[in-house]
């Protein structure tokens, strides 16, 4: 069989979680990305190149990370202008060592089985280097819903909170299973993470991560209940910490915004 560009069709490999985007949906994603001539893109998992070709034609440069050596060979053979391919698992790549300019944009159709580790890797790289302007990812809709969830909703949780420290997230597009070949068993969605500049990222107390995990282990109980362990570790009472943070002790962890959780962590550390 032949693909739309005339090359021999690549058989998707389950071990890489490959689901390739159909041409008409690639066009919709390009419209969401709106690449400009001055843009540099880092593409995670270019696959058969449905997005890569259009980015290479419109942007200044594209660096694509692909683990499948057969797909690397095919894209390399096309010699697309401005394209550099890195053959590797993205989780093994030091993103800061790729020579990317500040303001680089990221795009990718993430394998469902490793989407969260990739998200956290990108967030950490953005936090440490300040290189990236935004990231537009295709994800399982369930993950996308968690990223854009609001306090009090069933999808609001650790992924929402830890992502919200570094980026503002918006949902851009919903894709049915038929948008991919082969079709996955789930609906997908496109989200955009707009990274916060270093000066706008909140000061995150050292106690924050452990405290939030403890709270969300009992997300539907009161914050006083969830704070018992973290407060006791510091010789404090939950009530004193909550009062210092100016919060209602009857509130549940799933109702607290990121800013309120940060206030609670500062109070836990004895900070105003």
Secondary structure, DSSP 8 states (H G I E B T S, - for coil): -B-TTSSB-----GGGT--EE-HHHHHHHHHHH---TT-EEEEE--TTSTTHHHHHHHSSEEEEEE--HHHHHHHHHHT-TTEEEEES-GGG--GGGS---TTEEEEEE--GGGHHHHHHHHHHHHHHH--EEEEEEEEEHHHHHHHT--TTSTT-SHHHHHHHTTEEEEEEEEE-GGGEES--SS-EEEEEEEE--GGGS----TTHHHHHHHHHTTTTSBHHHHTHHHHHTTT--HHHHHHHHT--TT-BGGG--HHHHHHHHHHHTT--
